[in-house]
Amino acid sequence: MSADQTLAFDPDCHIFSGCGFPAPGLHTFMYEPIATVGGIEFTKPMLLAILGSIVVVGFFWAAFNKPKLIPGKMQMVGEAGYDFVRRGIVYEIIGKKDGEKYVPFMVSLFFFVWIMNLWSIVPLAQFPVTSLIAFPAGLALIVYVMWISLTFKKHGFVGGWKNIVGYDKSLGAILPMVVVLEFFSNLLIRPFTHAVRLFANMFAGHLLIVMFSLATWYLMNGLGFVYAGASFVMVLVMTAFELFIQAVQAYVFVLLACSYIQGALSEHH
């Protein structure tokens, strides 16, 4: 894609006007740099990621800066969100005793991922940051490093490797095969699927919303108005569905992170 290409399309392009449908593609996820800082191109998704961090930090600071015995609306919402992740995910997967120390990290991870997903339906932003693989991959890498570190810290060098590869003498003849499969599954496939699951869902959802949005405008000409209405309904349906998927994907991402931590802390693989 050349530097002078943009995401804009010809507003005069409609059905029956002699131009083809401007189908969205990979170019929909590419933005020209807003600025260049130290040789690094600063783009809209980067800006949204920073704003997402500010939103999460700002919200919890406002909610808990001056906590009250009888919470106000902001504190009540903050406590509900914090307690949802703590009790509904961390305690359920890791356990209360071992999981308490990881609650702040998991709460931050959940709301950061959720906000980055939510940008997709926010006016002017209208882009899910996690639909760019670099962002889910970076978050998955943080979880991966934490999992590896905790595994060796808990079990030692030899015990850590046994935990990772699922070493169990009782497996008998199939032990070598299990060790090889677990090695590749845990060290290579696990971080890949952790990142791709979030990325693929946000990528596909955004692409569908963009496609139906463009189709609505494209069909607004002559008899196409009839179909434009149906396409607009699909925009509303897909947007509502995305609201659900955005929350689910944040939940799943943190759920998997907790399961990895639990595996690192458990005595048995």
TIZAKOL-35285 format. One record per residue (C-alpha): residue in three letters; x, y, z. Coordinates in pm, whole numbers, plus 50000, padded with zeros to 5 digits. Example, Ala and Ser with C-alpha at 12.3 -4.5 7.8 and 13.67 -1.06 7.14 Angstrom:
% TIZAKOL-35285
PT code    px    py    pz
PT  ala 51230 49550 50780
PT  ser 51367 49894 50714
***
This chain:
% TIZAKOL-35285
PT code    px    py    pz
PT  met 50000 50000 50000
PT  ser 50152 50331 49894
PT  ala 50198 50615 50139
PT  asp 49942 50835 49968
PT  gln 49659 50583 49996
PT  thr 49394 50649 50260
PT  leu 49087 50477 50393
PT  ala 48856 50730 50226
PT  phe 48628 50623 49940
PT  asp 48451 50820 49672
PT  pro 48127 50953 49830
PT  asp 47974 50973 49482
PT  cys 48024 50603 49423
PT  his 47684 50429 49433
PT  ile 47522 50132 49268
PT  phe 47404 50204 48910
PT  ser 47655 50492 48888
PT  gly 47916 50290 48701
PT  cys 48158 50218 48984
PT  gly 48217 49890 49165
PT  phe 48156 49824 49533
PT  pro 48452 49959 49738
PT  ala 48500 49635 49931
PT  pro 48697 49670 50255
PT  gly 49020 49475 50291
PT  leu 49352 49488 50471
PT  his 49382 49856 50381
PT  thr 49094 49916 50624
PT  phe 49336 49841 50908
PT  met 49618 50063 50785
PT  tyr 49649 50428 50882
PT  glu 49883 50699 50770
PT  pro 50109 50826 51052
PT  ile 49976 51113 51259
PT  ala 50332 51212 51338
PT  thr 50683 51072 51345
PT  val 50853 51068 51684
PT  gly 51221 50970 51698
PT  gly 51192 50789 51369
PT  ile 50886 50595 51489
PT  glu 50560 50653 51304
PT  phe 50281 50736 51548
PT  thr 49944 50614 51418
PT  lys 49579 50633 51520
PT  pro 49576 50282 51678
PT  met 49874 50382 51895
PT  leu 49689 50694 52005
PT  leu 49379 50489 52089
PT  ala 49590 50244 52291
PT  ile 49734 50532 52495
PT  leu 49390 50685 52541
PT  gly 49262 50344 52649
PT  ser 49529 50330 52920
PT  ile 49435 50680 53035
PT  val 49065 50586 53045
PT  val 49127 50275 53258
PT  val 49367 50448 53499
PT  gly 49150 50759 53516
PT  phe 48833 50563 53587
PT  phe 48977 50357 53872
PT  trp 49155 50660 54015
PT  ala 48827 50851 54016
PT  ala 48644 50551 54164
PT  phe 48888 50475 54447
PT  asn 49081 50797 54505
PT  lys 48855 50886 54799
PT  pro 48669 50565 54888
PT  lys 48365 50597 55111
PT  leu 48196 50350 55341
PT  ile 47875 50413 55151
PT  pro 48002 50418 54791
PT  gly 47888 50668 54534
PT  lys 47792 50571 54180
PT  met 48149 50580 54044
PT  gln 48290 50380 54333
PT  met 48004 50132 54311
PT  val 48070 50067 53941
PT  gly 48444 50039 54006
PT  glu 48391 49792 54289
PT  ala 48153 49586 54076
PT  gly 48404 49566 53789
PT  tyr 48696 49487 54020
PT  asp 48495 49224 54208
PT  phe 48375 49064 53884
PT  val 48731 48994 53770
PT  arg 48851 48902 54119
PT  arg 48574 48658 54212
PT  gly 48444 48557 53870
PT  ile 48780 48486 53706
PT  val 49084 48495 53934
PT  tyr 48938 48317 54238
PT  glu 48758 48063 54020
PT  ile 49071 47968 53825
PT  ile 49370 48032 54051
PT  gly 49200 48022 54388
PT  lys 49162 48288 54656
PT  lys 49488 48219 54841
PT  asp 49724 48212 54541
PT  gly 49522 48440 54318
PT  glu 49485 48749 54537
PT  lys 49826 48889 54444
PT  tyr 49741 48865 54072
PT  val 49404 49041 54095
PT  pro 49534 49395 54019
PT  phe 49716 49273 53708
PT  met 49418 49074 53581
PT  val 49175 49362 53647
PT  ser 49403 49599 53455
PT  leu 49440 49347 53172
PT  phe 49067 49286 53144
PT  phe 48962 49649 53130
PT  phe 49250 49750 52904
PT  val 49160 49480 52649
PT  trp 48791 49565 52679
PT  ile 48847 49936 52621
PT  met 49072 49868 52321
PT  asn 48793 49651 52180
PT  leu 48525 49910 52256
PT  trp 48696 50177 52046
PT  ser 48538 49995 51750
PT  ile 48196 50146 51821
PT  val 48301 50483 51965
PT  pro 48234 50772 51722
PT  leu 48548 50921 51565
PT  ala 48760 50634 51701
PT  gln 48570 50352 51525
PT  phe 48859 50108 51531
PT  pro 48932 49810 51759
PT  val 49299 49838 51849
PT  thr 49321 49464 51911
PT  ser 49240 49398 51545
PT  leu 49609 49470 51482
PT  ile 49805 49159 51580
PT  ala 50089 49357 51740
PT  phe 49873 49461 52036
PT  pro 49731 49118 52131
PT  ala 50076 48968 52070
PT  gly 50236 49218 52308
PT  leu 49981 49143 52581
PT  ala 50013 48768 52526
PT  leu 50391 48801 52551
PT  ile 50358 48967 52893
PT  val 50142 48678 53015
PT  tyr 50380 48427 52857
PT  val 50685 48572 53031
PT  met 50497 48579 53362
PT  trp 50392 48215 53318
PT  ile 50746 48098 53237
PT  ser 50895 48296 53526
PT  leu 50644 48164 53778
PT  thr 50687 47808 53655
PT  phe 51062 47801 53719
PT  lys 51034 48005 54037
PT  lys 50778 47763 54181
PT  his 50929 47433 54068
PT  gly 51298 47506 54007
PT  phe 51483 47443 53682
PT  val 51424 47069 53648
PT  gly 51078 47076 53800
PT  gly 50985 47369 53579
PT  trp 51068 47179 53263
PT  lys 50874 46877 53391
PT  asn 50574 47102 53451
PT  ile 50599 47254 53102
PT  val 50636 46925 52913
PT  gly 50393 46727 53130
PT  tyr 50649 46477 53249
PT  asp 50477 46184 53424
PT  lys 50641 45841 53456
PT  ser 50303 45673 53480
PT  leu 50244 45749 53110
PT  gly 50485 45472 53021
PT  ala 50561 45419 52653
PT  ile 50371 45725 52533
PT  leu 50569 45959 52760
PT  pro 50816 46070 52485
PT  met 50529 46158 52253
PT  val 50348 46351 52528
PT  val 50666 46541 52617
PT  val 50720 46649 52255
PT  leu 50355 46749 52207
PT  glu 50339 46941 52536
PT  phe 50669 47115 52464
PT  phe 50547 47256 52133
PT  ser 50195 47315 52261
PT  asn 50299 47513 52569
PT  leu 50608 47698 52448
PT  leu 50508 47775 52089
PT  ile 50138 47723 52022
PT  arg 50003 47859 52353
PT  pro 50121 48222 52317
PT  phe 50030 48218 51947
PT  thr 49671 48105 52004
PT  his 49634 48336 52304
PT  ala 49706 48636 52082
PT  val 49536 48517 51763
PT  arg 49205 48434 51934
PT  leu 49158 48797 52037
PT  phe 49301 48940 51715
PT  ala 49094 48723 51479
PT  asn 48761 48797 51648
PT  met 48819 49173 51653
PT  phe 48954 49172 51297
PT  ala 48654 48983 51159
PT  gly 48400 49187 51354
PT  his 48542 49520 51241
PT  leu 48561 49404 50881
PT  leu 48194 49304 50881
PT  ile 48079 49634 51031
PT  val 48284 49829 50776
PT  met 48150 49615 50490
PT  phe 47784 49668 50581
PT  ser 47845 50039 50648
PT  leu 48000 50085 50304
PT  ala 47726 49875 50148
PT  thr 47459 50097 50306
PT  trp 47610 50406 50145
PT  tyr 47683 50231 49816
PT  leu 47324 50111 49777
PT  met 47168 50453 49841
PT  asn 47085 50521 49479
PT  gly 46771 50445 49278
PT  leu 46617 50108 49364
PT  gly 46920 50037 49581
PT  phe 46749 50230 49862
PT  val 46544 49917 49936
PT  tyr 46858 49713 49999
PT  ala 47037 49998 50175
PT  gly 46782 49975 50456
PT  ala 46850 49605 50503
PT  ser 47223 49672 50503
PT  phe 47181 49944 50766
PT  val 46987 49703 50986
PT  met 47282 49464 50958
PT  val 47512 49745 51072
PT  leu 47301 49784 51386
PT  val 47284 49408 51442
PT  met 47659 49360 51394
PT  thr 47735 49656 51623
PT  ala 47516 49510 51898
PT  phe 47677 49169 51847
PT  glu 48022 49328 51862
PT  leu 47937 49480 52200
PT  phe 47884 49128 52329
PT  ile 48192 48983 52156
PT  gln 48416 49264 52282
PT  ala 48334 49184 52643
PT  val 48356 48808 52586
PT  gln 48699 48834 52424
PT  ala 48834 49042 52713
PT  tyr 48693 48781 52952
PT  val 48843 48489 52758
PT  phe 49182 48657 52728
PT  val 49203 48706 53105
PT  leu 49052 48363 53173
PT  leu 49331 48200 52972
PT  ala 49593 48417 53142
PT  cys 49465 48296 53479
PT  ser 49467 47933 53365
PT  tyr 49832 47966 53262
PT  ile 49923 48117 53599
PT  gln 49730 47842 53776
PT  gly 49921 47581 53577
PT  ala 50251 47739 53676
PT  leu 50160 47738 54045
PT  ser 50004 47391 54062
PT  glu 50200 47092 54186
PT  his 50083 46875 53900
PT  his 50085 46969 53531
***
